[in-house]
Amino acid sequence: MPPEDSLLESKTRANQLLLEGTTSFDNKDYESATTLYQQAIEIFRDLQLKIDEGLVLNAIGLSYYYLHSYTKAKQSFEESLTIFRSEDTRDRQQEGRVLNNLGILYDAMENFAQAKASYELALKIFEEIEDQVEQAKVINNSSYSQYLQQDYKSAYERLPMAFNIFREANAQPGLEIARRNLINTAMRLVAEEPGREDGNHDPSPPPPLKRRDVE
């Protein structure tokens, strides 16, 4: 078999594994997704396809995040970030997405200082490349981080910006998540007013905005 045919066959196999992994991820079977992603990434590494490797590393990081394997998630995100920051494989949009995912991870680890730093870096990138929808995702997630820290006033201040961007772009599910975050945070602020009882709403905070960056 000619080398080019063999290369094409290997890449096709890797893409099929990636597709199967994403299907498992969407079905919340994160263990299967991780296994399939790992098989795909080995092929991409053999083919020296660094961009594809970086994308799959990000996907693996998300799978580990949902499996609560935070150390492994952090390692995968950082490896992905290294690829997207490298001179030969620089990708600002993917760099921003991975930084946003790192922010979500740091929130789960209750490392709020690192979460804030990651969100700020991601937001700066999306502002520079003028990607408003990605900016809105970061604003939503950084506001959620403040919500987790019970700083409801700060959490509420920028959520309308995210909501308006999602609405103008007709971006789902971001719009619904931002709307729910606005309602929950507003109710927390009302409950903090003197004489108010904090018992008239669902006490659980909304989840962070999900990411599915590998397509």
Contacts in CASP RR format, 6 or more apart in sequence:
PFRMAT RR
TARGET T0000
AUTHOR 0000-0000-0000
METHOD contacts of the structure
MODEL  1
MPPEDSLLESKTRANQLLLEGTTSFDNKDYESATTLYQQAIEIFRDLQLK
IDEGLVLNAIGLSYYYLHSYTKAKQSFEESLTIFRSEDTRDRQQEGRVLN
NLGILYDAMENFAQAKASYELALKIFEEIEDQVEQAKVINNSSYSQYLQQ
DYKSAYERLPMAFNIFREANAQPGLEIARRNLINTAMRLVAEEPGREDGN
HDPSPPPPLKRRDVE
1 9 0 8 1.000
7 47 0 8 1.000
10 43 0 8 1.000
10 46 0 8 1.000
10 47 0 8 1.000
11 43 0 8 1.000
11 47 0 8 1.000
11 49 0 8 1.000
13 43 0 8 1.000
14 40 0 8 1.000
14 43 0 8 1.000
14 44 0 8 1.000
14 47 0 8 1.000
14 52 0 8 1.000
15 40 0 8 1.000
17 36 0 8 1.000
17 37 0 8 1.000
17 39 0 8 1.000
17 40 0 8 1.000
17 43 0 8 1.000
18 36 0 8 1.000
18 37 0 8 1.000
18 40 0 8 1.000
18 56 0 8 1.000
18 59 0 8 1.000
18 214 0 8 1.000
20 36 0 8 1.000
21 32 0 8 1.000
21 33 0 8 1.000
21 36 0 8 1.000
21 37 0 8 1.000
21 40 0 8 1.000
21 59 0 8 1.000
22 33 0 8 1.000
22 59 0 8 1.000
22 212 0 8 1.000
22 214 0 8 1.000
22 215 0 8 1.000
24 30 0 8 1.000
24 32 0 8 1.000
24 33 0 8 1.000
24 36 0 8 1.000
25 33 0 8 1.000
25 59 0 8 1.000
25 62 0 8 1.000
25 63 0 8 1.000
25 212 0 8 1.000
26 212 0 8 1.000
28 66 0 8 1.000
30 63 0 8 1.000
30 64 0 8 1.000
30 66 0 8 1.000
30 67 0 8 1.000
31 63 0 8 1.000
31 67 0 8 1.000
33 59 0 8 1.000
33 63 0 8 1.000
34 60 0 8 1.000
34 63 0 8 1.000
34 64 0 8 1.000
34 67 0 8 1.000
37 56 0 8 1.000
37 59 0 8 1.000
37 60 0 8 1.000
37 63 0 8 1.000
38 60 0 8 1.000
40 56 0 8 1.000
41 53 0 8 1.000
41 56 0 8 1.000
41 57 0 8 1.000
41 60 0 8 1.000
44 52 0 8 1.000
44 53 0 8 1.000
44 56 0 8 1.000
45 53 0 8 1.000
50 83 0 8 1.000
50 86 0 8 1.000
50 88 0 8 1.000
50 89 0 8 1.000
51 83 0 8 1.000
51 89 0 8 1.000
51 91 0 8 1.000
53 83 0 8 1.000
54 79 0 8 1.000
54 80 0 8 1.000
54 83 0 8 1.000
54 84 0 8 1.000
54 89 0 8 1.000
54 94 0 8 1.000
55 80 0 8 1.000
55 94 0 8 1.000
55 213 0 8 1.000
55 214 0 8 1.000
56 214 0 8 1.000
57 76 0 8 1.000
57 77 0 8 1.000
57 79 0 8 1.000
57 80 0 8 1.000
57 83 0 8 1.000
58 76 0 8 1.000
58 77 0 8 1.000
58 80 0 8 1.000
58 94 0 8 1.000
58 97 0 8 1.000
58 98 0 8 1.000
58 101 0 8 1.000
58 213 0 8 1.000
58 214 0 8 1.000
59 213 0 8 1.000
59 214 0 8 1.000
60 76 0 8 1.000
61 72 0 8 1.000
61 73 0 8 1.000
61 76 0 8 1.000
61 77 0 8 1.000
61 80 0 8 1.000
61 101 0 8 1.000
62 73 0 8 1.000
62 101 0 8 1.000
62 211 0 8 1.000
62 213 0 8 1.000
63 73 0 8 1.000
64 70 0 8 1.000
64 72 0 8 1.000
64 73 0 8 1.000
64 76 0 8 1.000
65 73 0 8 1.000
65 101 0 8 1.000
65 104 0 8 1.000
65 105 0 8 1.000
65 108 0 8 1.000
68 108 0 8 1.000
70 105 0 8 1.000
70 108 0 8 1.000
70 109 0 8 1.000
73 105 0 8 1.000
74 102 0 8 1.000
74 105 0 8 1.000
77 98 0 8 1.000
77 101 0 8 1.000
77 102 0 8 1.000
77 105 0 8 1.000
78 102 0 8 1.000
80 94 0 8 1.000
80 98 0 8 1.000
81 95 0 8 1.000
81 98 0 8 1.000
81 99 0 8 1.000
81 102 0 8 1.000
83 89 0 8 1.000
84 90 0 8 1.000
84 91 0 8 1.000
84 92 0 8 1.000
84 94 0 8 1.000
84 95 0 8 1.000
84 96 0 8 1.000
84 98 0 8 1.000
85 95 0 8 1.000
92 125 0 8 1.000
92 128 0 8 1.000
92 129 0 8 1.000
93 125 0 8 1.000
93 126 0 8 1.000
93 129 0 8 1.000
93 131 0 8 1.000
93 134 0 8 1.000
94 213 0 8 1.000
95 125 0 8 1.000
96 121 0 8 1.000
96 122 0 8 1.000
96 125 0 8 1.000
96 126 0 8 1.000
96 134 0 8 1.000
97 122 0 8 1.000
97 134 0 8 1.000
97 211 0 8 1.000
97 213 0 8 1.000
99 118 0 8 1.000
99 119 0 8 1.000
99 121 0 8 1.000
99 122 0 8 1.000
99 125 0 8 1.000
100 118 0 8 1.000
100 119 0 8 1.000
100 122 0 8 1.000
100 134 0 8 1.000
100 137 0 8 1.000
100 138 0 8 1.000
100 141 0 8 1.000
100 211 0 8 1.000
101 211 0 8 1.000
101 213 0 8 1.000
102 114 0 8 1.000
102 115 0 8 1.000
102 118 0 8 1.000
103 114 0 8 1.000
103 115 0 8 1.000
103 118 0 8 1.000
103 119 0 8 1.000
103 122 0 8 1.000
103 141 0 8 1.000
103 145 0 8 1.000
104 115 0 8 1.000
104 141 0 8 1.000
104 208 0 8 1.000
104 209 0 8 1.000
104 211 0 8 1.000
106 112 0 8 1.000
106 114 0 8 1.000
106 115 0 8 1.000
106 118 0 8 1.000
107 115 0 8 1.000
107 141 0 8 1.000
107 144 0 8 1.000
107 145 0 8 1.000
107 148 0 8 1.000
107 208 0 8 1.000
110 148 0 8 1.000
112 145 0 8 1.000
112 148 0 8 1.000
112 149 0 8 1.000
115 142 0 8 1.000
115 145 0 8 1.000
116 142 0 8 1.000
116 145 0 8 1.000
119 138 0 8 1.000
119 141 0 8 1.000
119 142 0 8 1.000
119 145 0 8 1.000
120 142 0 8 1.000
122 134 0 8 1.000
122 138 0 8 1.000
123 135 0 8 1.000
123 138 0 8 1.000
123 139 0 8 1.000
123 142 0 8 1.000
126 132 0 8 1.000
126 134 0 8 1.000
126 135 0 8 1.000
126 138 0 8 1.000
127 135 0 8 1.000
132 165 0 8 1.000
132 169 0 8 1.000
133 165 0 8 1.000
133 166 0 8 1.000
133 169 0 8 1.000
133 171 0 8 1.000
135 165 0 8 1.000
136 161 0 8 1.000
136 162 0 8 1.000
136 163 0 8 1.000
136 165 0 8 1.000
136 166 0 8 1.000
136 169 0 8 1.000
136 171 0 8 1.000
136 174 0 8 1.000
136 178 0 8 1.000
137 162 0 8 1.000
137 174 0 8 1.000
137 209 0 8 1.000
139 158 0 8 1.000
139 159 0 8 1.000
139 161 0 8 1.000
139 162 0 8 1.000
139 165 0 8 1.000
140 159 0 8 1.000
140 162 0 8 1.000
140 174 0 8 1.000
140 177 0 8 1.000
140 178 0 8 1.000
140 181 0 8 1.000
140 209 0 8 1.000
141 208 0 8 1.000
141 209 0 8 1.000
142 158 0 8 1.000
143 154 0 8 1.000
143 155 0 8 1.000
143 156 0 8 1.000
143 158 0 8 1.000
143 159 0 8 1.000
143 162 0 8 1.000
143 181 0 8 1.000
143 185 0 8 1.000
144 155 0 8 1.000
144 181 0 8 1.000
144 205 0 8 1.000
144 206 0 8 1.000
144 208 0 8 1.000
144 209 0 8 1.000
146 152 0 8 1.000
146 154 0 8 1.000
146 155 0 8 1.000
147 155 0 8 1.000
147 181 0 8 1.000
147 184 0 8 1.000
147 185 0 8 1.000
147 188 0 8 1.000
147 205 0 8 1.000
148 205 0 8 1.000
150 188 0 8 1.000
152 185 0 8 1.000
152 188 0 8 1.000
152 189 0 8 1.000
152 192 0 8 1.000
153 189 0 8 1.000
155 181 0 8 1.000
155 185 0 8 1.000
156 182 0 8 1.000
156 185 0 8 1.000
156 186 0 8 1.000
156 189 0 8 1.000
159 178 0 8 1.000
159 181 0 8 1.000
159 182 0 8 1.000
159 185 0 8 1.000
160 182 0 8 1.000
162 178 0 8 1.000
163 175 0 8 1.000
163 178 0 8 1.000
163 179 0 8 1.000
163 182 0 8 1.000
165 171 0 8 1.000
166 172 0 8 1.000
166 174 0 8 1.000
166 175 0 8 1.000
166 178 0 8 1.000
167 175 0 8 1.000
173 209 0 8 1.000
173 210 0 8 1.000
174 209 0 8 1.000
177 206 0 8 1.000
177 207 0 8 1.000
177 209 0 8 1.000
180 206 0 8 1.000
181 206 0 8 1.000
184 201 0 8 1.000
184 202 0 8 1.000
184 205 0 8 1.000
184 206 0 8 1.000
187 200 0 8 1.000
187 201 0 8 1.000
188 198 0 8 1.000
190 196 0 8 1.000
191 197 0 8 1.000
191 198 0 8 1.000
191 199 0 8 1.000
191 200 0 8 1.000
191 201 0 8 1.000
192 198 0 8 1.000
END
